[in-house]
Amino acid sequence: MTKITVNGVTTTNTPEQEQYEFFTDRIGGKTKRYCQYDYRHTDGKLFSCVKPSLDACRQARDEWVADKNRKADISTGNRAKKHVER
């Protein structure tokens, strides 16, 4: 399995590439499992998070991408047009 990082630097370099790995952490006598997740967007920006599951990481990524798209639409003037009934 490819490591998600080498010397603390992400190995997720290709646009639309996702990588993840699971790890456990023991705090106060409780052991919890987490997913470390990296995703490289088509614009080259990196999204990275740690969540309890891969599904939670992907949901956070989807929200991040949707927010980026909304901001890009606003900055370029491509706002969604609302249909108005008359």
Steps between C-alpha positions, in 0.01 A plus 500: 500500500627846413558730795285812497799707615878475482688698765177691575442603136199370308553260212163597351623693198273408206179702440188316623719253690386386841703312759412389848626287783357392830664532838404447861548740787476422867383785721397456862481122475277508193621388160351674199548435129543792260547556129759745371391617155659708222339609173663708226247720318519565126627852578795352690377589850527233768213403729607308808308386806480246780158353579366183665419336164581513130137590425524800736822611325342473157194693616724779632689498166175525304391798711841665447480449122141632489607808698796557264265472201251747652778749568639457148155555349450817702842639414449437127140622493356158418236504768225246465191663354181448690190406306217742574142391438278774357 
